[in-house]
């Protein structure tokens, strides 16, 4: 019997052809669909295992305020873990966290019942109050417990910055000063351990708050809540923290400090001194002078830097003394620490700006916001928890220098995989091409499961 069909075989109804250009000319790719349990984030299993080792599920269970009564309600801990996973995957809005629902296997990889919808997350964060956020703040200090003690102590850096919210309808959003002028914003306080790159404390504040508002209590609470084996050897802060209340708090806690002093009229009069009052240093274009200050044991150090020789110098210019930028520092460090060394020690504080930028751009804090003020702070605490856990993960892998979240996504987390139950056992097959790449992943998995040791995984840096 003659075949009634002629010509090329027609494609199935569910298949579409797309034309693309190749080096050898035009080609086509057939597009169809599969119901296999595929995920774009198979590498997140490394994250989930790390959370299991750190006991994060239990820690969250102890601090979350939710007590669901419906048998059909999501476990609040699963919602928090799903939000953490979404942030690590790149979500910077609750709607983008919820979009992970379309990934067929991400819930299994994260170890949660399901990823919540946007309304579910909105209700979840609306339940938070101030006391709940204080308990969440304690999670950052738990990350500090994993750090070793240091004979010289750790350096605690303080900062505040503006989180812009142009729509301006969320609680606590007020018009405040930003680098773009007066804008609606929140103004958080943050404290970080410089040597470990760990965030030790975070408060959200109204956008019209002055830098010093609550700073003394924030400093006291942060230091007194640290584990006993973590000693603070030095506190650093910019001019917003050079207020008498913050200095007095640092002295009451018996910690050394370096704060930028405001260029008041009295300090400016020192800046106008002739060259004889300035002491040259080994740094070209930088001169210092030191004078006794208000309290016994307190020092005022004034620095001037010649702009022609040091165009990137920090500080402020004075119209009466052109060609220089000036900075002043208040410190209680002993006189055995020279004025130039005080300046150098303070300059290390700039690294906290990198942490703030990473939290804003890569962990989503710039855009993670809900209607409730305390809900927004709770959301930020989860983002900071995700950041601290990433730092601890890299320490676990023996990395000498931490890399940013974007690098972790490219190298580890954004790895396609197939989820299945081979012989009834949950199985995740990662899409890793090449023996070298597969061995690198095996090395990471082996390091995660091993007892702590000095063996480091090959650098995560891309």
C-alpha positions as CSV (number, residue, x, y, z in Angstrom):
1,X,0.0,0.0,0.0
2,X,1.4,3.4,-1.0
3,X,2.3,5.7,1.9
4,X,-0.1,8.6,1.8
5,X,2.3,10.9,3.6
6,X,4.9,12.8,1.6
7,X,7.5,15.5,2.3
8,X,9.0,16.2,5.7
9,X,7.4,14.7,8.8
10,X,5.2,17.3,10.5
11,X,6.3,18.2,14.1
12,X,4.1,17.3,17.0
13,X,1.6,20.0,18.1
14,X,3.5,20.8,21.3
15,X,6.9,21.4,19.4
16,X,8.0,24.7,18.0
17,X,11.0,25.4,15.8
18,X,13.1,28.5,16.4
19,X,15.7,29.6,13.8
20,X,19.1,30.7,15.0
21,X,22.4,31.7,13.3
22,X,25.5,29.5,13.6
23,X,29.0,29.6,12.2
24,X,27.9,27.2,9.5
25,X,24.7,29.1,8.5
26,X,21.1,29.1,9.7
27,X,19.9,26.3,12.0
28,X,16.9,25.5,14.0
29,X,16.2,24.2,17.5
30,X,13.1,22.3,18.4
31,X,11.3,23.5,21.5
32,X,9.1,21.2,23.5
33,X,8.3,20.6,27.2
34,X,9.0,18.0,29.9
35,X,7.5,17.1,33.2
36,X,10.8,15.9,34.6
37,X,11.7,17.4,38.0
38,X,14.4,19.7,36.7
39,X,15.8,22.7,38.7
40,X,18.0,25.6,37.7
41,X,19.4,25.7,41.3
42,X,20.7,22.1,42.0
43,X,23.8,23.6,43.6
44,X,21.6,25.0,46.4
45,X,21.8,21.5,47.9
46,X,25.2,22.6,49.2
47,X,23.5,25.6,50.9
48,X,20.8,23.3,52.4
49,X,23.4,21.0,53.8
50,X,25.3,23.9,55.3
51,X,22.1,25.2,57.0
52,X,21.6,21.7,58.4
53,X,25.1,21.7,59.9
54,X,24.6,25.1,61.4
55,X,21.2,24.2,62.9
56,X,19.5,27.1,61.2
57,X,16.0,25.4,61.1
58,X,16.0,25.0,64.9
59,X,17.4,28.6,65.4
60,X,14.6,30.0,63.3
61,X,12.0,27.9,65.0
62,X,13.0,29.4,68.3
63,X,12.7,33.1,67.2
64,X,9.8,33.2,64.8
65,X,6.6,34.6,66.4
66,X,4.1,32.6,64.2
67,X,1.8,30.0,65.8
68,X,-0.4,28.7,62.9
69,X,-3.7,27.1,63.9
70,X,-4.8,25.8,60.5
71,X,-3.7,22.3,59.7
72,X,-3.2,23.5,56.1
73,X,-0.9,26.4,56.9
74,X,2.7,26.4,55.9
75,X,5.3,25.7,58.6
76,X,6.7,29.2,59.4
77,X,10.2,27.8,59.5
78,X,9.7,26.5,55.9
79,X,8.6,30.0,54.8
80,X,11.7,31.6,56.4
81,X,14.0,29.0,54.8
82,X,12.2,29.5,51.4
83,X,12.8,33.2,51.7
84,X,16.5,32.7,52.6
85,X,16.8,30.4,49.6
86,X,15.1,32.9,47.3
87,X,17.6,35.6,48.4
88,X,20.5,33.4,47.7
89,X,19.1,32.5,44.2
90,X,18.9,36.3,43.4
91,X,15.4,37.4,44.5
92,X,15.3,41.0,45.7
93,X,11.5,41.3,46.0
94,X,9.0,38.9,47.6
95,X,7.3,38.5,44.2
96,X,10.6,37.2,42.9
97,X,11.0,34.8,45.8
98,X,7.5,33.5,45.1
99,X,8.5,33.0,41.4
100,X,10.6,30.1,42.5
101,X,7.4,28.2,42.8
102,X,7.7,27.6,39.0
103,X,10.9,25.7,39.6
104,X,9.8,22.0,39.8
105,X,12.3,20.8,42.3
106,X,13.6,23.8,44.3
107,X,11.4,23.0,47.3
108,X,13.0,19.5,47.6
109,X,16.5,21.0,47.2
110,X,15.8,23.6,49.9
111,X,14.2,20.9,52.2
112,X,10.9,22.8,52.5
113,X,7.3,21.8,51.9
114,X,6.9,24.5,49.3
115,X,7.9,28.0,48.4
116,X,5.2,30.4,49.5
117,X,3.3,32.8,47.3
118,X,3.7,36.6,47.5
119,X,0.5,37.0,49.6
120,X,1.7,34.2,51.9
121,X,5.0,36.0,52.4
122,X,3.3,39.3,53.0
123,X,1.1,37.9,55.8
124,X,4.2,36.1,57.2
125,X,6.2,39.4,57.6
126,X,3.2,41.4,58.8
127,X,3.2,39.3,62.0
128,X,6.6,40.7,63.2
129,X,6.8,43.2,66.1
130,X,9.8,44.8,67.7
131,X,10.5,42.0,70.2
132,X,10.5,39.5,67.3
133,X,13.0,41.5,65.4
134,X,15.2,41.7,68.5
135,X,15.2,37.9,68.6
136,X,16.1,37.8,64.9
137,X,19.0,40.2,65.6
138,X,20.3,37.5,67.9
139,X,20.8,35.2,64.9
140,X,23.7,37.4,63.7
141,X,25.4,36.9,67.0
142,X,25.1,33.2,66.7
143,X,27.2,33.4,63.5
144,X,29.9,35.1,65.6
145,X,30.0,32.0,67.8
146,X,31.7,30.1,64.9
147,X,34.7,32.5,65.0
148,X,37.9,31.9,66.9
149,X,39.1,34.2,69.6
150,X,41.9,36.7,68.8
151,X,44.5,37.8,71.3
152,X,44.3,41.4,70.0
153,X,40.5,41.3,69.8
154,X,38.2,42.1,66.8
155,X,37.5,45.5,65.3
156,X,33.9,46.5,65.4
157,X,32.9,49.0,62.7
158,X,29.7,51.1,62.9
159,X,27.9,52.8,60.0
160,X,24.5,54.1,58.9
161,X,23.2,54.7,55.4
162,X,20.0,55.6,53.5
163,X,17.8,53.0,51.9
164,X,15.8,54.9,49.3
165,X,12.1,54.1,48.7
166,X,10.8,56.5,46.1
167,X,7.2,55.3,46.4
168,X,7.4,56.3,50.1
169,X,4.2,54.5,51.5
170,X,5.9,52.0,53.8
171,X,6.0,52.5,57.5
172,X,9.0,54.4,58.7
173,X,9.8,55.9,55.3
174,X,10.5,59.6,55.9
175,X,12.3,62.3,53.9
176,X,15.9,62.3,55.0
177,X,19.3,63.3,53.7
178,X,20.8,60.9,51.1
179,X,23.6,61.3,48.6
180,X,21.0,62.2,46.1
181,X,19.6,65.0,48.3
182,X,16.4,64.8,50.4
183,X,14.6,61.6,49.5
184,X,12.1,59.2,51.2
185,X,14.1,56.5,52.9
186,X,14.9,54.3,55.9
187,X,18.2,54.8,57.7
188,X,19.5,51.6,59.3
189,X,22.4,51.1,61.7
190,X,24.9,48.3,61.1
191,X,27.8,46.8,63.0
192,X,30.4,44.5,61.4
193,X,33.4,42.6,62.6
194,X,36.2,43.8,60.3
195,X,38.6,40.8,60.4
196,X,35.9,38.2,59.9
197,X,33.6,40.2,57.6
198,X,30.6,39.1,59.8
199,X,27.6,41.4,60.5
200,X,27.1,41.4,64.3
201,X,24.1,43.8,64.6
202,X,21.5,45.6,62.6
203,X,18.7,48.1,63.4
204,X,16.3,49.7,61.0
205,X,15.3,53.3,61.7
206,X,13.0,56.0,60.3
207,X,14.4,57.9,57.4
208,X,14.5,61.2,59.2
209,X,16.7,59.8,62.0
210,X,20.0,61.5,62.7
211,X,23.0,59.3,62.5
212,X,23.6,59.3,66.2
213,X,19.9,58.5,67.2
214,X,20.1,55.3,69.2
215,X,23.7,54.7,68.3
216,X,25.0,54.5,71.9
217,X,22.4,51.9,72.8
218,X,23.0,50.0,69.6
219,X,26.7,49.9,70.4
220,X,26.1,48.8,74.0
221,X,23.6,46.1,72.9
222,X,25.9,44.8,70.1
223,X,29.0,44.4,72.3
224,X,27.3,43.0,75.4
225,X,25.5,40.4,73.4
226,X,28.6,38.9,71.8
227,X,29.9,35.5,73.1
228,X,32.4,35.7,75.9
229,X,35.3,34.4,73.7
230,X,34.9,37.3,71.3
231,X,36.6,40.4,72.6
232,X,36.3,43.8,70.9
233,X,39.7,45.5,70.7
234,X,38.7,48.6,68.8
235,X,35.5,50.4,67.7
236,X,35.5,52.6,64.6
237,X,32.9,55.1,63.3
238,X,32.6,58.1,61.1
239,X,31.7,61.6,62.3
240,X,28.0,60.6,62.9
241,X,29.3,58.4,65.7
242,X,31.7,60.9,67.2
243,X,28.9,62.2,69.5
244,X,29.6,62.4,73.3
245,X,27.0,59.7,74.0
246,X,28.6,57.1,71.8
247,X,32.1,58.0,73.1
248,X,30.9,57.7,76.7
249,X,29.3,54.4,75.9
250,X,32.6,53.0,74.4
251,X,34.5,54.2,77.5
252,X,31.9,52.6,79.8
253,X,32.4,49.3,78.0
254,X,36.2,49.8,78.3
255,X,36.9,49.4,74.6
256,X,39.3,51.5,72.5
257,X,37.8,53.6,69.8
258,X,38.6,55.9,66.9
259,X,35.8,58.2,65.8
260,X,35.9,60.9,63.2
261,X,35.5,64.3,64.9
262,X,33.3,67.0,63.5
263,X,35.2,69.9,62.0
264,X,33.8,72.4,64.6
265,X,35.1,76.0,64.7
266,X,37.6,74.9,67.4
267,X,38.9,72.1,65.2
268,X,39.0,74.3,62.1
269,X,41.2,76.7,64.0
270,X,43.7,73.9,64.3
271,X,43.5,73.3,60.6
272,X,44.5,76.9,60.0
273,X,47.8,76.6,61.9
274,X,50.9,77.5,59.9
275,X,53.3,74.8,58.7
276,X,55.3,74.8,61.9
277,X,52.4,73.2,63.8
278,X,52.3,70.2,61.4
279,X,54.4,67.1,61.6
280,X,55.5,65.5,58.4
281,X,55.0,61.7,58.0
282,X,56.5,59.0,55.9
283,X,53.4,59.3,53.6
284,X,54.0,61.9,51.0
285,X,51.6,64.8,51.1
286,X,50.2,63.8,54.6
287,X,50.9,65.8,57.8
288,X,49.5,65.4,61.3
289,X,49.2,67.4,64.5
290,X,48.0,66.1,67.9
291,X,46.6,68.2,70.7
292,X,45.2,67.3,74.2
293,X,41.4,67.0,74.2
294,X,38.5,67.3,76.7
295,X,39.0,64.1,78.7
296,X,42.1,62.6,80.3
297,X,43.3,59.8,78.1
298,X,41.5,61.2,75.0
299,X,43.4,62.4,72.0
300,X,42.5,64.7,69.1
301,X,44.5,64.0,65.9
302,X,44.1,66.4,62.9
303,X,45.3,65.2,59.5
304,X,45.8,67.3,56.4
305,X,46.5,65.9,53.0
306,X,47.8,67.9,50.0
307,X,45.3,67.4,47.1
308,X,47.9,67.7,44.4
309,X,49.8,64.8,45.8
310,X,46.9,62.8,47.1
311,X,43.9,63.5,44.9
312,X,41.8,60.6,46.3
313,X,42.3,61.8,49.9
314,X,39.3,61.7,52.2
315,X,38.2,64.6,54.3
316,X,36.9,68.1,53.8
317,X,38.3,71.2,52.1
318,X,38.3,74.6,53.9
319,X,38.1,77.8,51.8
320,X,40.6,79.5,54.0
321,X,43.2,76.8,53.4
322,X,43.1,75.8,49.7
323,X,44.9,72.8,48.4
324,X,44.3,70.5,51.4
325,X,41.7,68.1,52.7
326,X,41.3,67.8,56.5
327,X,40.2,65.1,58.9
328,X,40.1,64.9,62.7
329,X,40.0,61.8,64.9
330,X,39.0,61.3,68.5
331,X,40.6,58.3,70.1
332,X,41.6,56.8,73.5
333,X,44.4,54.6,72.1
334,X,47.6,55.0,74.1
335,X,50.2,57.5,72.9
336,X,52.4,54.5,72.0
337,X,50.2,54.3,68.9
338,X,51.4,57.2,66.8
339,X,49.1,59.7,65.1
340,X,49.9,58.2,61.6
341,X,49.1,54.7,62.9
342,X,45.7,56.0,64.2
343,X,44.9,57.3,60.8
344,X,45.9,54.0,59.2
345,X,43.9,51.9,61.6
346,X,40.8,54.0,61.0
347,X,41.1,53.7,57.2
348,X,40.4,49.9,57.5
349,X,36.8,50.9,58.3
350,X,36.2,51.6,54.7
351,X,35.8,47.8,54.1
352,X,32.4,48.0,55.8
353,X,31.2,50.1,52.9
354,X,31.9,47.0,50.7
355,X,29.7,44.9,53.0
356,X,26.9,47.4,52.8
357,X,27.1,47.6,49.0
358,X,27.0,43.8,48.8
359,X,24.0,43.5,51.1
360,X,22.2,46.1,49.0
361,X,23.0,45.0,45.5
362,X,23.4,41.2,45.9
363,X,21.4,40.2,49.0
364,X,18.5,42.5,48.0
365,X,18.3,44.8,51.0
366,X,17.9,47.9,48.7
367,X,14.5,46.6,47.4
368,X,13.4,44.1,50.1
369,X,10.6,46.1,51.8
370,X,7.0,45.4,53.0
371,X,4.3,47.7,54.3
372,X,5.1,47.0,58.0
373,X,8.2,48.6,59.5
374,X,9.0,45.6,61.7
375,X,8.2,43.3,58.8
376,X,10.8,45.2,56.7
377,X,13.4,44.9,59.5
378,X,12.6,41.1,59.8
379,X,13.1,40.7,56.1
380,X,16.5,42.5,56.3
381,X,17.5,40.3,59.2
382,X,16.9,37.2,57.0
383,X,19.0,38.8,54.2
384,X,21.9,39.5,56.7
385,X,21.5,36.0,58.1
386,X,22.0,34.7,54.5
387,X,25.1,36.9,54.1
388,X,26.6,35.7,57.4
389,X,25.9,32.0,56.4
390,X,27.7,32.6,53.1
391,X,30.7,33.9,54.9
392,X,30.7,30.8,57.3
393,X,30.3,28.5,54.3
394,X,33.4,29.8,52.7
395,X,35.3,29.5,56.0
396,X,34.1,25.9,56.2
397,X,35.5,25.3,52.7
398,X,38.9,26.8,53.8
399,X,38.7,29.9,51.6
400,X,41.3,32.5,52.7
401,X,39.5,35.3,51.0
402,X,35.7,35.5,50.9
403,X,34.1,36.1,47.5
404,X,30.8,37.8,46.9
405,X,27.4,36.2,46.4
406,X,27.4,36.7,42.7
407,X,30.5,34.5,42.4
408,X,28.9,31.8,44.7
409,X,25.9,31.8,42.4
410,X,27.9,31.3,39.3
411,X,30.3,28.7,40.8
412,X,28.0,26.8,43.1
413,X,24.4,27.5,43.4
414,X,23.1,28.1,39.9
415,X,23.7,24.6,38.7
416,X,21.1,22.7,36.7
417,X,20.1,19.3,38.1
418,X,17.5,16.5,37.7
419,X,15.5,15.5,40.8
420,X,14.3,11.9,41.0
421,X,13.7,9.0,43.3
422,X,16.0,6.3,42.1
423,X,15.0,3.0,43.8
424,X,12.9,5.1,46.2
425,X,15.9,7.2,47.3
426,X,15.9,11.0,46.7
427,X,18.5,11.7,44.0
428,X,19.9,14.9,42.6
429,X,22.0,14.7,39.5
430,X,24.0,17.9,38.9
431,X,24.7,19.0,35.4
432,X,28.5,19.2,35.6
433,X,30.5,18.7,32.4
434,X,34.2,17.6,32.5
435,X,36.1,15.4,34.9
436,X,38.0,18.4,36.4
437,X,34.7,20.2,37.2
438,X,33.2,17.1,38.6
439,X,36.2,16.4,40.8
440,X,36.0,20.1,42.1
441,X,32.4,19.5,43.1
442,X,33.3,16.2,44.8
443,X,36.0,18.0,46.7
444,X,33.5,20.6,48.0
445,X,31.0,17.9,49.0
446,X,33.7,15.9,50.7
447,X,34.9,19.0,52.6
448,X,31.4,19.8,53.7
449,X,30.9,16.4,55.2
450,X,34.3,16.1,56.8
451,X,35.3,17.1,60.3
452,X,36.9,20.6,60.4
453,X,40.4,20.5,59.1
454,X,43.0,22.7,57.4
455,X,42.5,21.4,53.9
456,X,41.1,24.1,51.6
457,X,39.0,23.7,48.5
458,X,40.5,25.2,45.4
459,X,39.5,28.9,45.2
460,X,35.9,29.8,44.6
461,X,36.9,32.9,42.8
462,X,35.8,32.9,39.2
